[in-house]
């Protein structure tokens, strides 16, 4: 089911979003100051192209004060407007039964577009492995 949703998403919304975020990433990477922001734009581009079966997580130790400052700059310059656009598109998509999964994908994009620094995009399987408690097998005596 994820494959079908991802293919439909890619054809309707994923390709234009991917190209837009990718182009923004290339432009941002032209300067040394813009390089970290370009990397985040590439992260958004890949997530926007193929969102189903992926989750956005904050990994402890991933980020810190530098990420907080970068997120504030991102939020002021572009993040707020990107998030509002994704939220509005998500709300419109959720008005129909068929559009609900795509609306949810837009809302996940809104969260990542708002503050991308210090967050990682993982597959559902990687996220399960990350949060699965490790069992210790004690041999019977």
Buried (B, 14 or more C-beta within 10 A) or exposed (E): EBEEBBEBBBEEBBEEBBEBBBEBBEEBBEEEEBEBBBBBBBBBBBBBBBBBBBBBBEEEEEBEEEBEEBBEBBBEEBBEEBBEBBBEBBEEBBEEEEBEBBBBBBBBBBBBBBBBBBBBBBEEEBBEEEEEEEEEEEEEE
